[in-house]
Amino acid sequence: MILKPVTLLYIITVAVLVGAIVWEYYMQQWLAAQPNDGIDVIRTDLFVIWPLVLTLIALSLFRLIKGKK
């Protein structure tokens, strides 16, 4: 079975979205275990994960809207 590029885009988008939610859940648990609830921790992972998720969602929505013409 050969997957079309659009189908791969949707699969990757869903996988990254689920991964980001799982990552955030475990990060919140880790932060809660830190002294002062992790106030002193700088979350640089947010500058990578959420822009990636937003970009993939935007691309998927663009392909859905453009494909309906």
Backbone as numpy.savetxt, mean C-alpha at the origin, in Angstrom:
# Nx Ny Nz CAx CAy CAz Cx Cy Cz
-1.84 -19.84 -18.96 -2.68 -18.67 -18.96 -1.79 -17.43 -18.96
-1.98 -16.58 -19.94 -1.21 -15.35 -20.05 -2.05 -14.22 -19.46
-1.45 -13.51 -18.50 -2.14 -12.39 -17.87 -1.88 -11.10 -18.64
-2.92 -10.33 -18.79 -2.78 -9.03 -19.44 -2.14 -8.05 -18.47
-1.48 -7.01 -18.97 -0.85 -6.02 -18.09 -1.82 -5.36 -17.13
-3.06 -5.13 -17.56 -4.04 -4.50 -16.68 -4.39 -5.43 -15.52
-4.53 -6.71 -15.81 -4.81 -7.69 -14.76 -3.66 -7.76 -13.77
-2.44 -7.73 -14.26 -1.28 -7.72 -13.38 -1.26 -6.46 -12.51
-1.63 -5.32 -13.08 -1.70 -4.09 -12.32 -2.69 -4.21 -11.16
-3.85 -4.79 -11.43 -4.86 -4.96 -10.38 -4.37 -5.93 -9.30
-3.73 -7.01 -9.70 -3.21 -7.98 -8.74 -2.14 -7.34 -7.87
-1.22 -6.61 -8.47 -0.16 -5.95 -7.72 -0.75 -4.90 -6.78
-1.75 -4.16 -7.23 -2.38 -3.14 -6.40 -3.02 -3.76 -5.16
-3.76 -4.83 -5.34 -4.40 -5.49 -4.21 -3.35 -6.07 -3.26
-2.30 -6.70 -3.81 -1.26 -7.28 -2.97 -0.53 -6.21 -2.15
-0.20 -5.08 -2.78 0.49 -4.01 -2.07 -0.43 -3.38 -1.02
-1.70 -3.22 -1.34 -2.65 -2.66 -0.38 -2.79 -3.56 0.85
-2.93 -4.85 0.64 -3.02 -5.79 1.76 -1.71 -5.79 2.55
-0.58 -5.78 1.86 0.71 -5.74 2.55 0.89 -4.48 3.37
0.44 -3.35 2.86 0.56 -2.09 3.60 -0.31 -2.08 4.84
-1.49 -2.67 4.75 -2.37 -2.73 5.91 -1.79 -3.66 6.97
-1.26 -4.80 6.55 -0.62 -5.72 7.50 0.60 -5.07 8.12
1.42 -4.39 7.32 2.60 -3.69 7.83 2.21 -2.66 8.88
1.18 -1.88 8.59 0.74 -0.84 9.52 0.23 -1.45 10.83
-0.47 -2.57 10.74 -0.96 -3.25 11.94 0.20 -3.67 12.84
1.22 -4.30 12.25 2.36 -4.74 13.05 3.21 -3.57 13.53
3.29 -2.50 12.76 4.02 -1.32 13.22 3.32 -0.69 14.42
2.00 -0.66 14.41 1.27 -0.11 15.55 1.48 -0.96 16.80
1.52 -2.27 16.63 1.81 -3.15 17.77 3.23 -2.91 18.28
4.19 -2.77 17.39 5.57 -2.54 17.79 5.71 -1.19 18.49
5.05 -0.17 17.96 5.11 1.15 18.58 4.49 1.14 19.98
3.44 0.37 20.16 2.81 0.28 21.48 3.73 -0.39 22.49
4.64 -1.24 22.03 5.57 -1.93 22.93 6.78 -1.08 23.28
6.97 0.03 22.58 8.12 0.90 22.83 7.85 1.81 24.03
8.92 2.30 24.67 8.72 3.25 25.76 8.01 4.51 25.26
7.12 5.05 26.05 6.32 6.24 25.70 5.48 6.01 24.45
5.08 4.80 24.21 4.27 4.43 23.04 4.91 4.83 21.72
6.23 4.86 21.65 6.94 5.13 20.41 6.93 6.57 19.97
6.80 7.48 20.91 6.77 8.91 20.55 8.08 9.34 19.90
9.20 8.75 20.34 10.52 9.15 19.83 10.89 8.48 18.50
10.02 7.64 17.95 10.31 6.92 16.71 9.89 7.77 15.52
10.78 7.88 14.55 10.47 8.60 13.31 10.08 7.56 12.26
8.87 7.67 11.74 8.33 6.69 10.79 8.68 7.07 9.36
9.87 6.73 8.92 10.26 7.03 7.53 9.63 6.05 6.54
9.14 4.93 7.03 8.49 3.97 6.14 7.22 4.56 5.52
6.62 5.53 6.17 5.40 6.13 5.63 5.65 6.91 4.35
6.88 7.36 4.14 7.22 8.11 2.92 7.39 7.20 1.71
7.39 5.89 1.93 7.54 4.94 0.84 6.26 4.15 0.61
5.69 3.62 1.69 4.57 2.69 1.56 3.31 3.39 1.04
2.87 4.44 1.71 1.60 5.05 1.33 1.64 5.78 -0.01
2.73 6.46 -0.39 2.75 7.01 -1.77 2.69 5.90 -2.84
3.34 4.76 -2.55 3.26 3.64 -3.49 1.83 3.13 -3.60
1.16 2.98 -2.48 -0.22 2.52 -2.48 -1.12 3.50 -3.23
-0.97 4.79 -2.94 -1.79 5.79 -3.61 -1.54 5.84 -5.11
-0.29 5.68 -5.52 0.04 5.69 -6.94 -0.58 4.48 -7.65
-0.48 3.31 -7.04 -1.06 2.12 -7.65 -2.58 2.20 -7.73
-3.21 2.74 -6.70 -4.66 2.91 -6.74 -5.06 3.90 -7.82
-4.31 4.99 -7.93 -4.60 5.98 -8.97 -4.45 5.38 -10.37
-3.39 4.60 -10.57 -3.20 3.95 -11.87 -4.31 2.96 -12.18
-4.73 2.20 -11.18 -5.80 1.23 -11.38 -7.12 1.93 -11.70
-7.42 3.01 -10.99 -8.64 3.75 -11.28 -8.59 4.39 -12.66
-7.43 4.90 -13.04 -7.27 5.48 -14.37 -7.53 4.43 -15.45
-6.98 3.23 -15.25 -7.19 2.16 -16.24 -8.65 1.73 -16.29
-9.33 1.72 -15.13 -10.74 1.35 -15.11 -11.58 2.39 -15.84
-11.31 3.66 -15.58 -12.10 4.74 -16.19 -11.77 4.84 -17.68
-10.49 4.74 -18.03 -10.10 4.86 -19.44 -10.62 3.67 -20.25
-10.67 2.50 -19.65 -11.12 1.31 -20.38 -12.59 1.28 -20.68
-13.40 2.11 -20.02 -14.84 2.11 -20.22 -15.29 2.86 -21.47
-14.40 3.60 -22.12 -14.77 4.39 -23.31 -15.09 3.51 -24.48
